[in-house]
């Protein structure tokens, strides 16, 4: 369904819409706190956009988060970890400080997606080029880890609960 963010990133791109098949495979979400203003499909029952500043809003229920990429991502990742009931969609930069600070020891599961996905434009059209980096879905909460494990998305699931 849609992505996360409307606003300039380090790449200069305004909107990176999540491919609809990813949302469809993961079930229903209560909140998308980093939704674009103009979306072509819903990712959750409730959406916050850049106008609402989803980081300043109250979060409740099961959260879908495709955050702004770049330096802002760490704030969103921390918020997902603190919320504890979220699925996060980010680049698989497993060596970064934010991955060590907010994912390796706090998340419950990871699904490294096979290949590089193609995001959608703000017109709802699949981009010509792939994302340029591998992506990972990060589960916070047992239910979200089980959903990642059992979904039909191609990739490799890692159950981080088994490593604690």
Residue frames as qw, qx, qy, qz and C-alpha x, y, z in Angstrom:
[[0.000, 0.892, 0.453, 0.000, 0.00, 0.00, 0.00],
 [0.295, 0.888, -0.089, 0.343, 1.80, 3.25, 0.64],
 [0.649, 0.199, -0.427, 0.597, 4.91, 4.36, 2.24],
 [0.544, -0.469, -0.446, 0.533, 6.08, 6.46, 4.80],
 [0.346, -0.577, -0.094, 0.734, 7.22, 9.87, 4.17],
 [0.383, 0.793, 0.299, 0.367, 6.68, 13.04, 2.30],
 [0.262, -0.936, 0.179, 0.151, 9.56, 15.48, 2.66],
 [0.514, 0.717, -0.468, 0.051, 13.09, 15.73, 1.34],
 [0.917, -0.335, 0.136, 0.171, 15.51, 12.94, 2.15],
 [0.402, -0.613, 0.463, 0.498, 19.23, 12.78, 1.55],
 [0.482, 0.168, 0.714, 0.479, 18.50, 11.41, -1.93],
 [0.134, 0.178, -0.176, -0.959, 16.28, 14.38, -2.72],
 [0.285, -0.274, -0.812, -0.430, 13.32, 12.07, -3.30],
 [0.391, -0.293, 0.176, -0.854, 10.03, 13.12, -1.77],
 [0.807, -0.097, 0.258, -0.523, 7.91, 9.98, -1.64],
 [0.196, 0.283, -0.933, -0.107, 8.76, 6.29, -1.51],
 [0.773, -0.118, 0.053, -0.622, 5.51, 4.33, -1.58],
 [0.430, -0.239, 0.864, -0.106, 5.59, 0.82, -0.19],
 [0.310, 0.053, -0.789, -0.527, 4.66, -1.74, -2.84],
 [0.693, -0.222, 0.007, -0.686, 1.05, -2.84, -2.24],
 [0.842, 0.011, -0.533, -0.080, 1.94, -6.54, -2.19],
 [0.339, 0.210, -0.681, 0.614, 4.07, -6.02, 0.94],
 [0.366, -0.159, 0.369, -0.839, 1.24, -4.50, 2.95],
 [0.808, -0.015, -0.263, -0.527, -1.23, -7.10, 1.68],
 [0.717, 0.123, -0.671, 0.143, 1.05, -9.91, 2.85],
 [0.250, 0.159, -0.639, 0.710, 1.32, -8.48, 6.38],
 [0.232, -0.579, -0.772, 0.126, -2.32, -8.01, 7.33],
 [0.099, -0.865, -0.310, -0.381, -4.21, -5.09, 8.80],
 [0.431, 0.023, -0.367, 0.824, -2.53, -2.26, 10.70],
 [0.177, -0.794, -0.522, 0.256, -4.09, 0.22, 13.10],
 [0.071, -0.944, 0.036, 0.321, -1.70, 3.10, 12.44],
 [0.715, 0.339, 0.110, 0.602, 0.78, 4.35, 9.85],
 [0.309, -0.830, -0.158, 0.437, 2.52, 7.28, 11.57],
 [0.230, -0.525, 0.410, 0.709, 4.68, 8.21, 8.57],
 [0.533, 0.515, 0.660, 0.124, 2.21, 8.14, 5.71],
 [0.229, 0.096, 0.333, 0.910, 2.39, 10.37, 2.62],
 [0.292, 0.315, 0.240, -0.871, -0.13, 13.16, 2.31],
 [0.699, 0.359, -0.212, -0.581, -1.40, 11.84, -1.04],
 [0.336, -0.225, 0.915, 0.019, -1.67, 8.08, -0.95],
 [0.515, 0.157, -0.563, -0.627, -3.13, 5.80, -3.56],
 [0.734, -0.246, -0.623, -0.110, -3.90, 3.03, -1.08],
 [0.525, -0.731, 0.217, -0.379, -4.21, 2.80, 2.67],
 [0.476, 0.329, -0.765, 0.284, -1.61, 1.10, 4.80],
 [0.159, -0.155, -0.792, 0.569, -3.56, 1.30, 8.06],
 [0.099, -0.735, -0.670, -0.007, -6.89, 2.33, 9.55],
 [0.154, -0.964, -0.094, 0.197, -5.36, 5.65, 10.69],
 [0.703, 0.364, 0.051, 0.609, -2.60, 7.69, 9.02],
 [0.250, -0.865, 0.001, 0.435, -0.36, 10.53, 10.19],
 [0.661, 0.633, 0.087, 0.393, 1.46, 12.56, 7.54],
 [0.509, 0.145, -0.183, 0.829, 4.33, 15.03, 7.69],
 [0.216, -0.593, -0.116, -0.767, 1.70, 17.66, 8.53],
 [0.761, -0.568, -0.195, -0.246, 0.72, 15.71, 11.67],
 [0.123, 0.635, -0.691, 0.323, 4.33, 14.85, 12.62],
 [0.870, -0.173, -0.414, -0.205, 3.75, 11.23, 13.54],
 [0.555, 0.127, -0.610, 0.551, 6.66, 11.21, 15.97],
 [0.094, -0.191, 0.388, -0.897, 4.82, 13.71, 18.18],
 [0.684, -0.203, -0.232, -0.661, 1.51, 11.86, 18.06],
 [0.613, -0.264, 0.664, -0.338, 0.25, 9.10, 20.33],
 [0.424, 0.238, -0.801, -0.349, 0.63, 5.64, 18.85],
 [0.641, -0.108, 0.600, -0.466, -1.76, 2.80, 19.58],
 [0.905, 0.282, 0.221, -0.228, -2.38, -0.66, 18.21],
 [0.798, 0.024, 0.429, 0.423, -0.43, -2.43, 15.52],
 [0.077, 0.867, -0.152, -0.468, 1.82, 0.03, 13.67],
 [0.788, 0.403, 0.255, 0.389, 3.17, -0.03, 10.11],
 [0.163, -0.903, 0.143, 0.370, 6.22, 2.20, 9.65],
 [0.726, 0.372, 0.199, 0.544, 8.13, 2.87, 6.46],
 [0.300, -0.814, -0.126, 0.481, 10.07, 5.83, 7.88],
 [0.338, 0.915, -0.213, -0.054, 11.92, 8.62, 6.16],
 [0.914, 0.064, -0.065, 0.395, 15.24, 7.16, 5.09],
 [0.342, 0.644, -0.237, 0.642, 18.53, 8.79, 5.99],
 [0.194, 0.237, -0.602, 0.737, 19.41, 10.39, 9.31],
 [0.530, -0.253, 0.134, -0.798, 15.79, 10.76, 10.43],
 [0.749, -0.050, -0.614, -0.243, 15.24, 7.00, 10.35],
 [0.362, 0.085, -0.771, 0.517, 16.81, 6.43, 13.77],
 [0.305, -0.072, 0.378, -0.871, 14.07, 8.41, 15.55],
 [0.760, 0.030, -0.226, -0.608, 11.37, 6.32, 13.89],
 [0.677, 0.116, -0.723, 0.075, 13.16, 3.04, 14.56],
 [0.115, 0.100, -0.698, 0.700, 13.53, 3.93, 18.24],
 [0.516, -0.029, 0.180, -0.837, 9.86, 4.87, 18.44],
 [0.796, 0.059, -0.476, -0.369, 8.85, 1.52, 16.90],
 [0.517, 0.106, -0.772, 0.355, 11.05, -0.33, 19.38],
 [0.097, -0.067, 0.546, -0.830, 9.61, 1.65, 22.30],
 [0.653, -0.014, -0.093, -0.751, 6.04, 1.07, 21.07],
 [0.345, -0.229, 0.895, -0.163, 6.63, -2.69, 20.92],
 [0.590, 0.409, 0.688, -0.110, 3.85, -3.54, 18.43],
 [0.317, 0.798, -0.177, -0.481, 5.18, -2.51, 15.04],
 [0.815, 0.215, 0.386, 0.375, 6.44, -3.67, 11.69],
 [0.080, -0.833, 0.232, 0.496, 9.20, -1.48, 10.35],
 [0.805, 0.479, 0.260, 0.235, 10.37, -1.38, 6.72],
 [0.137, -0.903, 0.300, 0.275, 13.94, -0.11, 6.23],
 [0.607, 0.607, -0.512, 0.032, 17.13, -0.71, 4.32],
 [0.946, -0.280, -0.119, 0.110, 19.08, -3.67, 5.68],
 [0.293, 0.729, -0.418, 0.456, 22.02, -1.68, 7.00],
 [0.858, -0.406, -0.314, 0.005, 22.85, -4.22, 9.66],
 [0.679, 0.039, -0.286, 0.675, 26.22, -2.73, 10.57],
 [0.008, 0.638, 0.019, 0.770, 24.91, 0.71, 11.53],
 [0.032, 0.110, -0.637, 0.762, 24.69, 2.10, 15.03],
 [0.578, -0.058, 0.097, -0.809, 20.91, 2.46, 14.78],
 [0.797, 0.025, -0.548, -0.252, 20.61, -1.24, 13.89],
 [0.497, 0.052, -0.733, 0.462, 22.67, -2.16, 16.93],
 [0.094, -0.092, 0.441, -0.888, 20.93, 0.36, 19.21],
 [0.543, 0.109, 0.230, -0.800, 17.31, -0.35, 18.26],
 [0.801, 0.218, -0.339, -0.443, 17.02, -3.60, 16.33],
 [0.524, 0.277, -0.799, 0.105, 19.46, -6.40, 17.14],
 [0.168, -0.016, -0.829, 0.534, 18.64, -6.53, 20.88],
 [0.326, 0.192, 0.393, -0.838, 15.07, -5.13, 20.78],
 [0.627, 0.203, -0.359, -0.661, 13.30, -6.57, 17.75],
 [0.751, -0.107, 0.585, -0.288, 11.63, -9.98, 17.76],
 [0.757, 0.235, 0.567, 0.223, 12.13, -10.96, 14.14],
 [0.061, 0.620, -0.378, -0.685, 13.64, -9.88, 10.84],
 [0.766, 0.422, 0.480, 0.069, 12.62, -10.72, 7.30],
 [0.173, -0.514, 0.468, 0.698, 15.38, -9.93, 4.84],
 [0.703, 0.573, 0.222, -0.358, 13.57, -9.55, 1.52],
 [0.713, 0.041, 0.533, 0.454, 15.00, -11.36, -1.47],
 [0.422, 0.501, 0.380, 0.654, 16.37, -9.01, -4.11],
 [0.104, -0.200, -0.168, 0.960, 15.90, -5.27, -4.16],
 [0.232, 0.657, 0.696, -0.172, 12.37, -4.00, -4.19],
 [0.147, 0.343, 0.334, 0.865, 10.92, -1.29, -6.37],
 [0.052, 0.439, 0.506, -0.741, 9.13, 1.48, -4.53],
 [0.248, 0.692, 0.618, 0.279, 6.21, 3.37, -6.06],
 [0.184, 0.251, 0.045, 0.949, 6.04, 7.04, -7.04],
 [0.169, 0.268, 0.484, -0.816, 3.64, 9.54, -5.53],
 [0.546, 0.193, -0.308, -0.755, 1.46, 8.88, -8.60],
 [0.820, -0.074, 0.461, -0.331, 1.18, 5.23, -7.54],
 [0.809, 0.527, -0.251, -0.074, 3.42, 3.93, -10.34],
 [0.895, -0.297, 0.138, 0.303, 6.19, 1.42, -9.75],
 [0.060, -0.861, 0.376, 0.339, 9.62, 3.06, -10.12],
 [0.766, 0.552, -0.320, -0.077, 11.82, 1.97, -13.02],
 [0.408, 0.478, -0.690, 0.358, 14.85, 1.32, -10.84],
 [0.714, -0.408, -0.557, 0.116, 15.13, -0.77, -7.73],
 [0.452, -0.885, -0.109, 0.002, 15.78, 0.71, -4.29],
 [0.374, 0.758, -0.420, 0.330, 19.55, 0.48, -4.64],
 [0.067, -0.410, 0.786, -0.458, 19.94, -1.38, -1.34],
 [0.392, -0.227, -0.889, -0.066, 18.46, -4.50, 0.25],
 [0.448, -0.463, 0.043, -0.764, 15.42, -4.13, 2.49],
 [0.273, -0.078, -0.903, 0.321, 14.37, -5.74, 5.76],
 [0.533, -0.582, -0.280, -0.546, 11.11, -5.93, 7.65],
 [0.190, 0.217, -0.722, 0.629, 11.62, -5.62, 11.41],
 [0.571, -0.522, -0.550, -0.315, 9.07, -7.06, 13.84],
 [0.051, -0.266, 0.594, -0.758, 8.49, -5.69, 17.31],
 [0.683, -0.067, 0.346, -0.640, 6.15, -7.96, 19.24],
 [0.436, -0.085, 0.895, 0.034, 5.52, -11.70, 19.07],
 [0.608, 0.579, 0.489, -0.235, 2.47, -11.40, 16.79],
 [0.386, 0.847, -0.230, -0.285, 4.43, -9.38, 14.24],
 [0.155, -0.520, 0.823, 0.167, 7.33, -11.85, 14.34],
 [0.542, 0.178, 0.818, -0.073, 4.90, -14.71, 13.66],
 [0.553, 0.754, 0.219, -0.280, 3.34, -12.79, 10.78],
 [0.185, 0.781, -0.529, -0.275, 6.77, -12.19, 9.23],
 [0.344, -0.284, 0.893, 0.061, 7.68, -15.84, 9.65],
 [0.486, 0.322, 0.809, -0.071, 4.48, -17.04, 7.99],
 [0.411, 0.725, 0.039, -0.551, 3.89, -14.39, 5.31],
 [0.842, 0.368, 0.355, 0.174, 4.36, -15.20, 1.63],
 [0.203, 0.939, -0.262, -0.093, 7.06, -12.60, 1.00],
 [0.905, 0.256, -0.190, 0.281, 10.21, -14.07, -0.48],
 [0.057, 0.793, -0.438, 0.419, 13.23, -13.77, 1.77],
 [0.601, 0.024, -0.716, 0.354, 14.91, -15.11, 4.88],
 [0.534, -0.739, -0.106, -0.398, 13.27, -14.87, 8.32],
 [0.425, 0.229, -0.665, 0.570, 15.45, -14.61, 11.43],
 [0.593, -0.686, -0.376, -0.190, 13.74, -15.21, 14.78],
 [0.195, 0.593, -0.448, 0.640, 15.64, -12.94, 17.15],
 [0.701, -0.522, 0.152, -0.461, 13.70, -14.29, 20.15],
 [0.986, -0.036, -0.136, 0.093, 15.70, -17.50, 19.86],
 [0.605, 0.433, -0.298, 0.598, 18.94, -15.60, 20.33],
 [0.258, -0.702, 0.238, -0.619, 18.12, -14.12, 23.73]]
